[in-house]
Amino acid sequence: MFNFSIIGGTKVQGKFKLEHKNIYTTLIGDHMIDLREADLSGNTSTKITMCKLIGNAKVIVPPGTSVDTGGIVLIGNKKDSIESGPESSGTHIEVSFNSLLENLEVTSKD
């Protein structure tokens, strides 16, 4: 999946099939990706890449999901707060966040 916008954000939630590679790019705006109802079956490894100049990003995963977070943030921070629990699928999610200004949060709750 590839998504691009100049000004504005992306909100992905509900029931959908998560692809192996997912790219979200915007100049100014926020991304919110909620994977709690997504179909994660069939993917043993999934990559979510978010690139932006200014804007926050939040990725919500099911509790117990295996997640790696990386990327470059010049001004801002990256925060992981994933609750332990039975893993809902065998999927490993890699989140890469590249931003000039703002924050990334990967969590298992709202």
N, CA, C and O atoms as a MOPAC input file, in Angstrom:
PM7 MOZYME 1SCF
protein

 N      0.84600 1    -1.16800 1     0.00000 1
 C      0.00000 1     0.00000 1     0.00000 1
 C      0.89100 1     1.23100 1     0.00000 1
 O      1.85600 1     1.30100 1     0.76100 1
 N      0.57500 1     2.19600 1    -0.84500 1
 C      1.30100 1     3.46400 1    -0.89000 1
 C      0.28800 1     4.58800 1    -0.77200 1
 O     -0.71400 1     4.60500 1    -1.48600 1
 N      0.55100 1     5.53700 1     0.14000 1
 C     -0.34300 1     6.66400 1     0.36000 1
 C      0.49900 1     7.93200 1     0.41200 1
 O      1.49000 1     7.98700 1     1.14000 1
 N      0.10900 1     8.96700 1    -0.36600 1
 C      0.85500 1    10.22000 1    -0.38800 1
 C     -0.10300 1    11.39200 1    -0.30100 1
 O     -1.14600 1    11.39900 1    -0.95600 1
 N      0.25300 1    12.39900 1     0.51800 1
 C     -0.49600 1    13.65300 1     0.54900 1
 C      0.47400 1    14.78500 1     0.85200 1
 O      1.49700 1    14.58800 1     1.50700 1
 N      0.13400 1    15.97900 1     0.36200 1
 C      0.98400 1    17.13800 1     0.62300 1
 C      0.62900 1    17.73300 1     1.98300 1
 O      1.49500 1    17.88000 1     2.84700 1
 N     -0.64000 1    18.07300 1     2.16900 1
 C     -1.11600 1    18.57200 1     3.45900 1
 C     -2.32900 1    17.75400 1     3.84400 1
 O     -3.28600 1    17.65100 1     3.07600 1
 N     -2.29200 1    17.18100 1     5.01000 1
 C     -3.38700 1    16.34200 1     5.46800 1
 C     -2.82100 1    15.09800 1     6.10700 1
 O     -1.60700 1    14.89500 1     6.13300 1
 N     -3.68300 1    14.28600 1     6.61000 1
 C     -3.21200 1    13.10400 1     7.31000 1
 C     -3.82500 1    11.84000 1     6.75700 1
 O     -4.58500 1    11.85700 1     5.78900 1
 N     -3.47400 1    10.74900 1     7.39900 1
 C     -3.97000 1     9.43800 1     7.03000 1
 C     -4.52200 1     8.76600 1     8.27500 1
 O     -3.87300 1     8.75500 1     9.32100 1
 N     -5.71700 1     8.20600 1     8.16200 1
 C     -6.30100 1     7.43200 1     9.25800 1
 C     -6.75300 1     6.10000 1     8.67200 1
 O     -7.62800 1     6.05000 1     7.80700 1
 N     -6.14100 1     5.02100 1     9.15800 1
 C     -6.45400 1     3.67900 1     8.68500 1
 C     -6.92300 1     2.86800 1     9.88800 1
 O     -6.18900 1     2.72600 1    10.86600 1
 N     -8.14100 1     2.33600 1     9.81800 1
 C     -8.65600 1     1.52400 1    10.92600 1
 C     -9.75200 1     0.61000 1    10.40700 1
 O    -10.15500 1     0.70300 1     9.24700 1
 N    -10.23100 1    -0.27200 1    11.27200 1
 C    -11.28400 1    -1.20300 1    10.89000 1
 C    -10.71600 1    -2.49100 1    10.33200 1
 O     -9.56800 1    -2.84700 1    10.60000 1
 N    -11.52800 1    -3.18500 1     9.55600 1
 C    -11.13500 1    -4.47400 1     8.99400 1
 C    -10.53700 1    -4.25900 1     7.60900 1
 O    -11.21600 1    -3.80100 1     6.69000 1
 N     -9.27400 1    -4.59100 1     7.47400 1
 C     -8.58700 1    -4.50700 1     6.19100 1
 C     -7.42800 1    -5.49400 1     6.20500 1
 O     -6.97800 1    -5.92300 1     7.26700 1
 N     -6.95300 1    -5.84900 1     5.02100 1
 C     -5.83000 1    -6.77100 1     4.88400 1
 C     -4.54800 1    -5.95900 1     4.85700 1
 O     -4.35500 1    -5.13300 1     3.96500 1
 N     -3.67200 1    -6.18600 1     5.82400 1
 C     -2.40000 1    -5.48200 1     5.89500 1
 C     -1.44000 1    -6.10200 1     4.88500 1
 O     -1.22900 1    -7.31500 1     4.88200 1
 N     -0.86300 1    -5.26900 1     4.03300 1
 C      0.07600 1    -5.74900 1     3.03300 1
 C      1.46200 1    -5.92200 1     3.63200 1
 O      1.72700 1    -5.48100 1     4.75000 1
 N      2.34500 1    -6.56800 1     2.87700 1
 C      3.71000 1    -6.81700 1     3.34700 1
 C      4.48400 1    -5.51300 1     3.53100 1
 O      5.19800 1    -5.35500 1     4.52100 1
 N      4.34900 1    -4.57200 1     2.58300 1
 C      5.00500 1    -3.25800 1     2.67600 1
 C      3.93400 1    -2.17900 1     2.60800 1
 O      3.09000 1    -2.19200 1     1.71200 1
 N      3.96900 1    -1.24000 1     3.56100 1
 C      2.99500 1    -0.16000 1     3.65400 1
 C      3.75100 1     1.15000 1     3.82300 1
 O      4.53000 1     1.30100 1     4.76300 1
 N      3.52100 1     2.10800 1     2.90500 1
 C      4.24900 1     3.37700 1     2.92700 1
 C      3.25000 1     4.52300 1     3.00000 1
 O      2.33100 1     4.61600 1     2.18700 1
 N      3.44600 1     5.39900 1     3.99300 1
 C      2.60600 1     6.57700 1     4.17900 1
 C      3.52000 1     7.79600 1     4.16700 1
 O      4.42900 1     7.90200 1     4.99000 1
 N      3.28000 1     8.72000 1     3.23300 1
 C      4.13900 1     9.88000 1     3.07400 1
 C      3.28800 1    11.13800 1     3.02200 1
 O      2.27700 1    11.18300 1     2.32200 1
 N      3.70000 1    12.16000 1     3.76600 1
 C      3.03500 1    13.46100 1     3.71800 1
 C      4.03700 1    14.54100 1     4.09900 1
 O      4.99900 1    14.28300 1     4.82300 1
 N      3.80600 1    15.74000 1     3.61100 1
 C      4.67100 1    16.84500 1     4.01200 1
 C      4.26200 1    17.36600 1     5.38900 1
 O      5.09300 1    17.46800 1     6.29100 1
 N      2.96700 1    17.69700 1     5.55000 1
 C      2.46700 1    18.20400 1     6.82300 1
 C      1.17100 1    17.47400 1     7.15200 1
 O      0.20400 1    17.55600 1     6.39500 1
 N      1.14500 1    16.76400 1     8.26700 1
 C     -0.06200 1    16.05200 1     8.67100 1
 C      0.27400 1    14.87200 1     9.56100 1
 O      1.43900 1    14.51200 1     9.72900 1
 N     -0.76000 1    14.28000 1    10.12600 1
 C     -0.61000 1    13.16600 1    11.06500 1
 C     -1.02100 1    11.84900 1    10.41700 1
 O     -1.82400 1    11.81800 1     9.48400 1
 N     -0.44900 1    10.76000 1    10.93700 1
 C     -0.83500 1     9.40800 1    10.54100 1
 C     -1.34000 1     8.67300 1    11.77100 1
 O     -0.73100 1     8.74900 1    12.83900 1
 N     -2.46000 1     7.95700 1    11.62300 1
 C     -2.95800 1     7.08500 1    12.68400 1
 C     -3.32300 1     5.76800 1    12.01500 1
 O     -4.21000 1     5.71700 1    11.16400 1
 N     -2.62900 1     4.70300 1    12.40800 1
 C     -2.84300 1     3.38400 1    11.82700 1
 C     -3.22500 1     2.44100 1    12.95500 1
 O     -2.41100 1     2.16200 1    13.83600 1
 N     -4.46100 1     1.94700 1    12.93400 1
 C     -4.99400 1     1.06600 1    13.96900 1
 C     -5.08200 1    -0.34800 1    13.38900 1
 O     -5.88200 1    -0.60900 1    12.49000 1
 N     -4.25800 1    -1.25000 1    13.91000 1
 C     -4.18600 1    -2.62300 1    13.39500 1
 C     -4.96200 1    -3.62400 1    14.23800 1
 O     -4.87000 1    -4.82600 1    13.98800 1
 N     -5.71700 1    -3.17300 1    15.21900 1
 C     -6.39500 1    -4.10600 1    16.12700 1
 C     -7.42900 1    -4.97000 1    15.42400 1
 O     -7.65600 1    -6.10000 1    15.85800 1
 N     -8.06800 1    -4.49500 1    14.35500 1
 C     -9.05300 1    -5.28700 1    13.62500 1
 C     -8.54000 1    -5.74700 1    12.26300 1
 O     -9.26400 1    -6.41100 1    11.52000 1
 N     -7.30200 1    -5.40000 1    11.93200 1
 C     -6.73900 1    -5.74400 1    10.61900 1
 C     -6.47000 1    -7.23600 1    10.51100 1
 O     -6.21100 1    -7.90800 1    11.50900 1
 N     -6.53300 1    -7.74300 1     9.29100 1
 C     -6.20000 1    -9.14100 1     9.01300 1
 C     -4.68700 1    -9.23400 1     8.88000 1
 O     -4.11600 1    -8.81500 1     7.87300 1
 N     -4.04100 1    -9.79000 1     9.90700 1
 C     -2.58500 1    -9.92000 1     9.92000 1
 C     -2.12900 1   -11.30500 1     9.48200 1
 O     -0.92700 1   -11.56400 1     9.41900 1
 N     -3.06200 1   -12.19300 1     9.18000 1
 C     -2.70200 1   -13.55900 1     8.80700 1
 C     -2.01700 1   -13.57900 1     7.44800 1
 O     -2.29300 1   -12.74700 1     6.58400 1
 N     -1.13600 1   -14.52500 1     7.27800 1
 C     -0.43500 1   -14.68000 1     6.01200 1
 C      0.84500 1   -13.86600 1     5.91500 1
 O      1.67300 1   -14.13500 1     5.04500 1
 N      1.02700 1   -12.88600 1     6.77700 1
 C      2.25200 1   -12.07800 1     6.77400 1
 C      3.07500 1   -12.44000 1     8.00500 1
 O      2.63900 1   -12.22200 1     9.13600 1
 N      4.25900 1   -12.99100 1     7.78500 1
 C      5.12600 1   -13.26200 1     8.92800 1
 C      5.92900 1   -12.03300 1     9.29500 1
 O      6.38200 1   -11.89400 1    10.43100 1
 N      6.10900 1   -11.12800 1     8.32100 1
 C      6.83200 1    -9.89300 1     8.56000 1
 C      6.17200 1    -8.78200 1     7.75000 1
 O      5.96700 1    -8.91600 1     6.54300 1
 N      5.84600 1    -7.69200 1     8.42300 1
 C      5.18600 1    -6.56100 1     7.78500 1
 C      5.95400 1    -5.30100 1     8.11100 1
 O      6.39200 1    -5.11000 1     9.24600 1
 N      6.12200 1    -4.43000 1     7.11200 1
 C      6.84100 1    -3.18000 1     7.32900 1
 C      5.90600 1    -2.00600 1     7.07500 1
 O      5.22000 1    -1.94800 1     6.05500 1
 N      5.89200 1    -1.06800 1     8.02800 1
 C      5.14600 1     0.17800 1     7.89600 1
 C      6.17200 1     1.30300 1     7.91600 1
 O      6.89300 1     1.47700 1     8.89800 1
 N      6.23300 1     2.06400 1     6.83000 1
 C      7.16800 1     3.17100 1     6.71500 1
 C      6.37600 1     4.46400 1     6.63200 1
 O      5.47000 1     4.59500 1     5.80800 1
 N      6.72300 1     5.43100 1     7.49700 1
 C      6.07500 1     6.73500 1     7.49400 1
 C      7.14000 1     7.80100 1     7.33400 1
 O      8.09100 1     7.85400 1     8.11400 1
 N      6.98800 1     8.66000 1     6.32000 1
 C      7.93200 1     9.74100 1     6.06100 1
 C      7.16500 1    11.05500 1     6.02400 1
 O      6.10600 1    11.14800 1     5.40300 1
 N      7.70700 1    12.07400 1     6.69800 1
 C      7.02900 1    13.36900 1     6.73600 1
 C      7.98400 1    14.44800 1     7.18600 1
 O      9.02400 1    14.16000 1     7.77700 1
 N      7.63400 1    15.69000 1     6.90800 1
 C      8.39000 1    16.81200 1     7.44300 1
 C      7.88900 1    17.15000 1     8.84600 1
 O      8.66500 1    17.18100 1     9.80000 1
 N      6.57800 1    17.40500 1     8.96200 1
 C      5.98900 1    17.80300 1    10.23600 1
 C      4.71900 1    16.99300 1    10.46400 1
 O      3.84900 1    16.94800 1     9.59400 1
 N      4.60500 1    16.36400 1    11.60900 1
 C      3.38100 1    15.65000 1    11.95300 1
 C      3.64500 1    14.46700 1    12.85500 1
 O      4.72200 1    13.87100 1    12.82500 1
 N      2.64900 1    14.13300 1    13.65900 1
 C      2.71900 1    13.00500 1    14.57200 1
 C      2.27900 1    11.72500 1    13.87400 1
 O      1.59500 1    11.76200 1    12.85100 1
 N      2.67700 1    10.60400 1    14.44000 1
 C      2.23500 1     9.31300 1    13.94500 1
 C      1.92100 1     8.41000 1    15.13200 1
 O      2.63600 1     8.40700 1    16.13400 1
 N      0.84500 1     7.64900 1    15.00000 1
 C      0.45600 1     6.69500 1    16.03700 1
 C      0.08600 1     5.38900 1    15.35800 1
 O     -0.71300 1     5.36700 1    14.42200 1
 N      0.67900 1     4.29700 1    15.83900 1
 C      0.36000 1     2.95400 1    15.35000 1
 C     -0.16400 1     2.17100 1    16.53600 1
 O      0.52000 1     2.04000 1    17.55100 1
 N     -1.38600 1     1.64400 1    16.41300 1
 C     -1.99300 1     0.85300 1    17.48200 1
 C     -1.99700 1    -0.60400 1    17.02700 1
 O     -2.54000 1    -0.92800 1    15.97100 1
 N     -1.38900 1    -1.48300 1    17.82900 1
 C     -1.27700 1    -2.89700 1    17.49500 1
 C     -2.02300 1    -3.72800 1    18.53300 1
 O     -2.25900 1    -3.25000 1    19.64300 1
 N     -2.40100 1    -4.96900 1    18.19700 1
 C     -3.01000 1    -5.84000 1    19.20500 1
 C     -2.00500 1    -6.13000 1    20.32800 1
 O     -0.80500 1    -6.21800 1    20.06800 1
 N     -2.48300 1    -6.27900 1    21.57600 1
 C     -1.56700 1    -6.60100 1    22.68800 1
 C     -0.74500 1    -7.84600 1    22.38400 1
 O     -1.26000 1    -8.81900 1    21.83400 1
 N      0.53400 1    -7.81100 1    22.74300 1
 C      1.41900 1    -8.95200 1    22.54700 1
 C      2.06000 1    -9.02700 1    21.17900 1
 O      2.83200 1    -9.95200 1    20.92200 1
 N      1.77300 1    -8.09400 1    20.29400 1
 C      2.34500 1    -8.10300 1    18.94700 1
 C      3.83800 1    -7.79600 1    19.01400 1
 O      4.26700 1    -6.92100 1    19.76700 1
 N      4.61200 1    -8.50900 1    18.23500 1
 C      6.05400 1    -8.27600 1    18.14200 1
 C      6.30000 1    -7.08100 1    17.22600 1
 O      5.92500 1    -7.10900 1    16.05400 1
 N      6.94000 1    -6.01300 1    17.76700 1
 C      7.14600 1    -4.78600 1    17.01400 1
 C      8.57500 1    -4.28900 1    17.19400 1
 O      9.10200 1    -4.30100 1    18.30700 1
 N      9.20600 1    -3.84900 1    16.09800 1
 C     10.48100 1    -3.13100 1    16.13200 1
 C     10.21500 1    -1.72800 1    15.61600 1
 O      9.50200 1    -1.54700 1    14.62800 1
 N     10.79000 1    -0.73300 1    16.28600 1
 C     10.60500 1     0.65600 1    15.88900 1
 C     11.95800 1     1.26300 1    15.54200 1
 O     12.92400 1     1.10200 1    16.28800 1
 N     12.02700 1     1.96000 1    14.41100 1
 C     13.27000 1     2.59800 1    14.00300 1
 C     12.99800 1     3.84400 1    13.19400 1
 O     11.85600 1     4.29200 1    13.09000 1
 N     14.03900 1     4.39900 1    12.62700 1
 C     13.89900 1     5.58400 1    11.81200 1
 C     14.64100 1     6.76300 1    12.40300 1
 O     15.38100 1     6.62800 1    13.37800 1
 N     14.43200 1     7.92700 1    11.79500 1
 C     15.14300 1     9.14800 1    12.19100 1
 C     14.13100 1    10.23600 1    12.52300 1
 O     13.24000 1    10.52400 1    11.72400 1
 N     14.26700 1    10.83800 1    13.69600 1
 C     13.47100 1    11.99700 1    14.09500 1
 C     14.46300 1    13.06400 1    14.53200 1
 O     15.19300 1    12.87200 1    15.50500 1
 N     14.49800 1    14.19400 1    13.81900 1
 C     15.44100 1    15.25100 1    14.19500 1
 C     14.98800 1    15.97500 1    15.45900 1
 O     15.78500 1    16.15800 1    16.37900 1
 N     13.72000 1    16.39000 1    15.52100 1
 C     13.18100 1    17.04300 1    16.71400 1
 C     11.88400 1    16.33500 1    17.08300 1
 O     10.89200 1    16.44800 1    16.36300 1
 N     11.88100 1    15.62200 1    18.17300 1
 C     10.71600 1    14.85300 1    18.59700 1
 C     11.17600 1    13.57200 1    19.25300 1
 O     12.36100 1    13.42400 1    19.55300 1
 N     10.26000 1    12.63700 1    19.48400 1
 C     10.64800 1    11.38000 1    20.08700 1
 C      9.81100 1    10.21900 1    19.59600 1
 O      8.76500 1    10.38600 1    18.97000 1
 N     10.31900 1     9.02100 1    19.91000 1
 C      9.64200 1     7.77000 1    19.58600 1
 C      9.32600 1     7.06200 1    20.90200 1
 O     10.17900 1     6.97200 1    21.78400 1
 N      8.10400 1     6.56500 1    21.02800 1
 C      7.67000 1     5.93200 1    22.26300 1
 C      6.95300 1     4.62000 1    21.94900 1
 O      6.07400 1     4.57200 1    21.08800 1
 N      7.33900 1     3.55500 1    22.65900 1
 C      6.67100 1     2.25400 1    22.56200 1
 C      5.98700 1     1.96200 1    23.88500 1
 O      6.60000 1     2.10600 1    24.94300 1
 N      4.73300 1     1.55800 1    23.84200 1
 C      4.02300 1     1.12700 1    25.05100 1
 C      3.06300 1     0.00700 1    24.66500 1
 O      1.85600 1     0.21500 1    24.53700 1
 N      3.62800 1    -1.18500 1    24.48400 1
 C      2.85200 1    -2.33900 1    24.04700 1
 C      2.64200 1    -3.27100 1    25.22900 1
 O      3.59700 1    -3.71800 1    25.86400 1
 N      1.38000 1    -3.55500 1    25.51400 1
 C      1.04100 1    -4.44400 1    26.62100 1
 C      1.37500 1    -5.87800 1    26.23800 1
 O      1.23200 1    -6.28000 1    25.08300 1
 N      1.81900 1    -6.63600 1    27.22500 1
 C      2.06500 1    -8.05600 1    26.97300 1
 C      0.72800 1    -8.77500 1    26.92100 1
 O     -0.26600 1    -8.32000 1    27.48700 1
 N      0.72500 1    -9.87300 1    26.25100 1
 C     -0.49800 1   -10.66500 1    26.12700 1
 C     -0.28100 1   -11.73000 1    25.08500 1
 O      0.76800 1   -11.77000 1    24.44300 1
 N     -1.26600 1   -12.59700 1    24.90800 1
 C     -1.10800 1   -13.63000 1    23.88700 1
 C     -1.03300 1   -12.97800 1    22.51100 1
 O     -1.86300 1   -12.13900 1    22.16400 1
 N     -0.03400 1   -13.37200 1    21.73700 1
 C      0.13900 1   -12.79100 1    20.41000 1
 C     -1.03000 1   -13.21800 1    19.52800 1
 O     -1.34000 1   -14.40600 1    19.43800 1
 N     -1.67400 1   -12.25800 1    18.88200 1
 C     -2.86500 1   -12.53700 1    18.09500 1
 C     -2.54500 1   -13.16400 1    16.73700 1
 O     -3.42800 1   -13.74900 1    16.10900 1
 N     -1.32200 1   -13.05500 1    16.28200 1
 C     -0.90700 1   -13.66300 1    15.01200 1
 C      0.59500 1   -13.89900 1    15.07500 1
 O      1.25500 1   -13.49300 1    16.03100 1
 N      1.12300 1   -14.54700 1    14.06800 1
 C      2.56700 1   -14.76100 1    14.01700 1
 C      3.28200 1   -13.62500 1    13.31200 1
 O      4.44500 1   -13.77000 1    12.93400 1
 N      2.62100 1   -12.51400 1    13.13200 1
 C      3.17700 1   -11.39800 1    12.38900 1
 C      4.11900 1   -10.55800 1    13.23800 1
 O      3.82400 1   -10.21800 1    14.38400 1
 N      5.25800 1   -10.23500 1    12.64300 1
 C      6.19400 1    -9.28600 1    13.24700 1
 C      6.05500 1    -7.98100 1    12.47200 1
 O      6.09600 1    -7.99100 1    11.24200 1
 N      5.89100 1    -6.85800 1    13.16800 1
 C      5.68600 1    -5.57900 1    12.51200 1
 C      6.90800 1    -4.69400 1    12.73800 1
 O      7.35400 1    -4.50900 1    13.87000 1
 N      7.43600 1    -4.15600 1    11.65300 1
 C      8.56500 1    -3.22600 1    11.71400 1
 C      8.03000 1    -1.84700 1    11.33400 1
 O      7.50300 1    -1.65500 1    10.23800 1
 N      8.17100 1    -0.88800 1    12.25500 1
 C      7.70600 1     0.47600 1    12.01700 1
 C      8.92200 1     1.37100 1    11.84100 1
 O      9.77700 1     1.45200 1    12.72300 1
 N      8.99400 1     2.04800 1    10.69100 1
 C     10.07600 1     2.98500 1    10.41600 1
 C      9.46000 1     4.36800 1    10.26900 1
 O      8.58100 1     4.57200 1     9.43100 1
 N      9.91700 1     5.32000 1    11.08000 1
 C      9.35600 1     6.66900 1    11.11300 1
 C     10.47300 1     7.66400 1    10.85900 1
 O     11.44000 1     7.72900 1    11.61800 1
 N     10.34000 1     8.43900 1     9.79400 1
 C     11.34900 1     9.43600 1     9.44200 1
 C     10.66500 1    10.79600 1     9.39300 1
 O      9.75100 1    11.00900 1     8.59600 1
 N     11.11300 1    11.72200 1    10.25300 1
 C     10.44500 1    13.00600 1    10.37400 1
 C     11.43600 1    14.09500 1    10.76300 1
 O     12.41800 1    13.84400 1    11.46200 1
 N     11.15900 1    15.29700 1    10.30000 1
 C     11.94100 1    16.44600 1    10.71200 1
 C     11.48600 1    16.90500 1    12.10100 1
 O     12.31500 1    17.20200 1    12.96100 1
 N     10.17900 1    16.96200 1    12.31500 1
 C      9.63600 1    17.50600 1    13.55800 1
 C      8.36300 1    16.75900 1    13.94000 1
 O      7.44500 1    16.67700 1    13.12400 1
 N      8.27700 1    16.22600 1    15.11500 1
 C      7.10700 1    15.61600 1    15.75400 1
 C      7.43300 1    14.24300 1    16.31400 1
 O      8.60700 1    13.90600 1    16.46400 1
 N      6.41900 1    13.44200 1    16.62800 1
 C      6.57200 1    12.24600 1    17.45000 1
 C      5.96200 1    11.01000 1    16.81200 1
 O      5.06600 1    11.09400 1    15.97200 1
 N      6.47800 1     9.84700 1    17.23800 1
 C      5.90400 1     8.55100 1    16.89200 1
 C      5.53800 1     7.83700 1    18.17900 1
 O      6.33000 1     7.79800 1    19.12000 1
 N      4.33100 1     7.26900 1    18.22300 1
 C      3.91300 1     6.42800 1    19.33800 1
 C      3.41300 1     5.09500 1    18.78200 1
 O      2.54800 1     5.06200 1    17.90600 1
 N      3.96900 1     3.99700 1    19.30100 1
 C      3.48700 1     2.65900 1    18.96600 1
 C      2.92800 1     2.09300 1    20.25800 1
 O      3.64300 1     1.97200 1    21.25300 1
 N      1.64800 1     1.74800 1    20.24000 1
 C      0.95900 1     1.34100 1    21.46700 1
 C     -0.03700 1     0.22300 1    21.19000 1
 O     -0.35300 1    -0.07000 1    20.03700 1
 N     -0.52100 1    -0.38900 1    22.24800 1
 C     -1.57400 1    -1.39900 1    22.10800 1
 C     -2.88400 1    -0.94100 1    22.72500 1
 O     -3.80000 1    -1.73900 1    22.92600 1
 N     -2.96800 1     0.34700 1    23.02400 1
 C     -4.21300 1     0.90300 1    23.57400 1
 C     -4.45500 1     2.28200 1    22.98000 1
 O     -3.54200 1     2.88800 1    22.41800 1
 N     -5.69000 1     2.78300 1    23.10200 1
 C     -6.04400 1     4.09200 1    22.51300 1
 C     -5.24300 1     5.19200 1    23.07600 1
 O     -5.42000 1     6.34600 1    22.68600 1

